Amino acid sequence: MLKKLSAEFIGTFWLVLGGCGSAVLAAAFPDVGIGLVGVSFAFGLTVLTMAYTIGHISGCHLNPAVSIGLWAGGRFPVSQLGPYIVAQVLGAIVAGGVLYLIASGKPDFALGGFASNGFGDLSPGKYSMMAALITEVVMTAMFLFVIMGATDSRAPAGFAPIAIGLCLTLIHLVSIPVTNTSVNPARSTGVALFAGTQYIGQLWMFWVAPIVGAMIGAYAYRFVGSQDNNAA
């Protein structure tokens, strides 16, 4: 179990450092930076690389909503939910701290949003709370639907990390303007703690919406992808 939790800690650390780091550091150069497309691919690449690296150790969840969704989908034991979530959140917070230490080394450093998630005035596009809620629920539902399908024993072997990584990339391409894209409570927590009280005040949204969405996506795949339904 310790090896699984260590893998989840390291994997989530990499997701937050690579994904949020690309937004905080590389996207800060308007003329030569990577922009929204680059940030979207950075998040997808963190999941793709870690899925091949630790998927055979811990399942490479890297996300409390994914762990809960996999439990709802009958793929993960409830007894491991708590430890997995703790490991993921701790990995995200450590990554947020490392990113803060790196970013603050710039002479004109200003914290800003620090790649945090938000709605209303804290949304990149000033989208409403309802728009943010719908976005996070739907995007996380589709994420779990893809994860469940790509890791199904009947799916082509060895390609799940590619499908899942590209799915997360697509999710970011759609939802960065709305919420800065969470679909992951650990990712949201890891940087919000360094971004200030206003982002912490909205953090509840980025726990509730992804978890609800994950359960919807998992139940949807259980219905669509069940053996009996498939045979019918």
C-alpha positions as CSV (number, residue, x, y, z in Angstrom):
1,M,0.0,0.0,0.0
2,L,2.8,2.4,0.8
3,K,4.2,2.0,-2.7
4,K,0.8,2.8,-4.2
5,L,0.4,5.9,-2.0
6,S,4.0,7.0,-2.8
7,A,3.2,6.6,-6.5
8,E,0.1,8.7,-6.2
9,F,2.0,11.4,-4.3
10,I,4.7,11.6,-6.9
11,G,2.3,11.4,-9.8
12,T,0.0,14.2,-8.5
13,F,3.1,16.2,-7.7
14,W,4.1,15.9,-11.3
15,L,0.7,16.8,-12.6
16,V,0.5,20.0,-10.6
17,L,4.1,21.0,-11.2
18,G,4.0,20.3,-14.9
19,G,0.5,21.5,-15.6
20,C,0.3,24.5,-13.3
21,G,4.0,25.2,-13.8
22,S,3.4,25.6,-17.5
23,A,0.7,28.1,-16.9
24,V,2.6,30.1,-14.2
25,L,6.0,30.0,-15.9
26,A,6.0,29.3,-19.6
27,A,2.7,31.0,-20.5
28,A,3.9,34.2,-18.9
29,F,5.8,35.2,-22.1
30,P,3.0,36.6,-24.4
31,D,5.1,36.6,-27.6
32,V,7.0,33.3,-27.4
33,G,5.1,31.5,-24.6
34,I,3.0,28.4,-25.0
35,G,-0.4,29.9,-24.5
36,L,-3.6,28.1,-23.7
37,V,-2.9,25.3,-26.1
38,G,0.5,24.7,-24.6
39,V,-0.9,24.6,-21.1
40,S,-3.6,22.2,-22.2
41,F,-1.1,19.8,-23.7
42,A,1.1,20.2,-20.6
43,F,-1.7,18.8,-18.4
44,G,-2.4,16.0,-20.8
45,L,1.3,15.1,-21.0
46,T,1.7,14.9,-17.2
47,V,-1.1,12.3,-17.1
48,L,0.1,10.4,-20.2
49,T,3.7,10.1,-18.9
50,M,2.6,9.1,-15.4
51,A,0.0,6.6,-16.6
52,Y,2.8,4.7,-18.4
53,T,5.1,5.1,-15.4
54,I,2.9,4.3,-12.4
55,G,-0.3,2.9,-13.9
56,H,0.9,-0.6,-13.1
57,I,1.7,0.4,-9.5
58,S,-1.3,2.5,-8.3
59,G,-3.6,2.8,-11.3
60,C,-2.4,6.4,-11.7
61,H,-5.5,8.3,-10.4
62,L,-3.7,11.5,-9.4
63,N,-7.1,13.0,-8.6
64,P,-9.6,12.5,-5.8
65,A,-12.5,12.7,-8.2
66,V,-11.0,9.9,-10.3
67,S,-10.6,7.7,-7.3
68,I,-14.1,8.3,-6.2
69,G,-15.4,7.9,-9.7
70,L,-13.6,4.5,-10.1
71,W,-15.1,3.4,-6.8
72,A,-18.6,4.4,-8.1
73,G,-17.8,2.5,-11.2
74,G,-16.9,-0.6,-9.3
75,R,-13.2,-0.5,-10.1
76,F,-11.7,0.7,-6.8
77,P,-12.3,-0.4,-3.2
78,V,-13.8,2.1,-0.8
79,S,-11.2,1.1,1.9
80,Q,-8.4,2.8,-0.2
81,L,-10.3,6.0,-1.0
82,G,-9.1,7.9,2.1
83,P,-5.4,7.1,1.8
84,Y,-5.4,7.8,-1.9
85,I,-7.0,11.2,-1.6
86,V,-4.6,12.2,1.2
87,A,-1.6,11.2,-0.9
88,Q,-2.9,13.1,-3.9
89,V,-3.7,16.3,-2.0
90,L,-0.3,16.2,-0.3
91,G,1.5,15.7,-3.6
92,A,-0.4,18.6,-5.0
93,I,0.4,20.9,-2.1
94,V,4.1,20.1,-2.2
95,A,4.1,20.8,-5.9
96,G,2.4,24.1,-5.3
97,G,5.1,25.0,-2.8
98,V,7.9,24.0,-5.1
99,L,6.3,26.1,-7.9
100,Y,5.9,29.0,-5.6
101,L,9.6,28.8,-4.7
102,I,10.6,28.8,-8.4
103,A,8.2,31.5,-9.5
104,S,9.1,33.8,-6.7
105,G,12.7,33.8,-7.8
106,K,11.9,36.2,-10.6
107,P,12.8,39.8,-9.7
108,D,9.3,41.3,-10.7
109,F,7.4,38.3,-9.3
110,A,3.7,39.0,-8.6
111,L,1.6,36.1,-7.4
112,G,-1.6,36.8,-9.3
113,G,-4.0,33.8,-9.7
114,F,-1.1,31.3,-9.6
115,A,-3.0,29.0,-12.0
116,S,-5.8,28.7,-9.5
117,N,-9.4,27.9,-10.4
118,G,-12.3,30.3,-9.9
119,F,-15.7,31.6,-11.1
120,G,-17.2,35.1,-11.3
121,D,-14.4,37.7,-10.9
122,L,-11.9,34.9,-10.5
123,S,-12.8,33.2,-13.7
124,P,-10.4,33.9,-16.6
125,G,-13.4,34.8,-18.8
126,K,-15.5,36.1,-15.8
127,Y,-18.0,33.2,-16.2
128,S,-20.7,32.8,-13.6
129,M,-20.8,30.3,-10.8
130,M,-23.5,28.3,-12.7
131,A,-21.4,28.2,-15.8
132,A,-18.4,27.0,-13.8
133,L,-20.5,24.4,-12.0
134,I,-21.9,23.0,-15.3
135,T,-18.5,23.0,-16.9
136,E,-16.7,21.2,-14.1
137,V,-19.5,18.6,-13.7
138,V,-19.8,17.8,-17.4
139,M,-16.0,17.8,-18.1
140,T,-15.2,15.5,-15.2
141,A,-18.1,13.2,-16.2
142,M,-16.6,12.9,-19.6
143,F,-13.2,12.4,-18.2
144,L,-14.4,9.4,-16.1
145,F,-16.4,8.0,-19.0
146,V,-13.2,8.0,-21.1
147,I,-11.1,6.6,-18.2
148,M,-13.6,3.8,-17.6
149,G,-13.8,2.9,-21.3
150,A,-10.1,3.2,-22.1
151,T,-9.2,0.9,-19.2
152,D,-11.9,-1.6,-19.9
153,S,-10.5,-5.1,-20.3
154,R,-12.1,-5.2,-23.8
155,A,-10.4,-2.0,-24.9
156,P,-7.1,-2.2,-27.0
157,A,-4.3,-2.9,-24.6
158,G,-1.6,-0.3,-24.0
159,F,-3.4,2.7,-25.4
160,A,-5.3,3.9,-22.3
161,P,-2.7,6.5,-21.3
162,I,-2.9,8.2,-24.7
163,A,-6.7,8.4,-24.7
164,I,-6.8,9.6,-21.1
165,G,-4.0,12.2,-21.6
166,L,-5.6,13.6,-24.8
167,C,-9.0,13.7,-23.1
168,L,-7.5,15.9,-20.4
169,T,-5.9,18.1,-23.0
170,L,-9.3,18.5,-24.8
171,I,-11.0,19.3,-21.5
172,H,-8.5,22.1,-20.9
173,L,-8.9,23.5,-24.4
174,V,-12.6,23.9,-23.7
175,S,-12.7,24.9,-20.1
176,I,-9.6,27.0,-19.3
177,P,-11.5,30.2,-20.2
178,V,-14.4,29.3,-17.8
179,T,-12.7,28.0,-14.6
180,N,-9.0,27.7,-15.5
181,T,-9.9,24.0,-15.5
182,S,-10.0,21.9,-12.4
183,V,-11.7,18.5,-12.8
184,N,-9.3,17.6,-10.0
185,P,-9.8,18.7,-6.4
186,A,-6.2,18.0,-5.5
187,R,-4.8,20.2,-8.3
188,S,-7.2,23.0,-7.3
189,T,-6.1,22.7,-3.6
190,G,-2.4,22.5,-4.3
191,V,-2.2,26.0,-5.8
192,A,-5.1,27.8,-4.2
193,L,-3.4,27.5,-0.8
194,F,-0.6,29.8,-2.2
195,A,-2.9,32.1,-4.2
196,G,-4.8,33.8,-1.4
197,T,-8.1,33.7,0.6
198,Q,-10.3,34.7,-2.4
199,Y,-9.4,31.5,-4.2
200,I,-9.6,29.4,-1.1
201,G,-13.1,30.7,-0.6
202,Q,-14.2,29.2,-3.9
203,L,-12.3,26.0,-3.5
204,W,-15.5,24.2,-2.4
205,M,-16.8,24.3,-6.0
206,F,-13.7,22.5,-7.3
207,W,-14.3,19.7,-4.8
208,V,-18.0,19.3,-5.2
209,A,-18.4,19.7,-9.0
210,P,-15.6,17.3,-10.0
211,I,-16.8,14.6,-7.6
212,V,-20.4,14.8,-8.7
213,G,-19.3,14.8,-12.4
214,A,-17.0,11.8,-11.8
215,M,-19.8,9.8,-10.3
216,I,-22.1,10.6,-13.1
217,G,-19.5,9.6,-15.7
218,A,-18.7,6.4,-13.9
219,Y,-22.4,5.4,-13.6
220,A,-22.9,6.3,-17.2
221,Y,-20.1,3.9,-18.3
222,R,-21.4,1.2,-16.1
223,F,-24.7,1.3,-18.0
224,V,-23.3,1.7,-21.5
225,G,-20.3,-0.6,-21.1
226,S,-21.8,-3.4,-19.1
227,Q,-21.3,-6.9,-20.6
228,D,-25.0,-7.6,-20.6
229,N,-25.9,-4.3,-22.2
230,N,-23.1,-4.7,-24.8
231,A,-24.4,-8.2,-25.7
232,A,-27.9,-6.9,-26.2
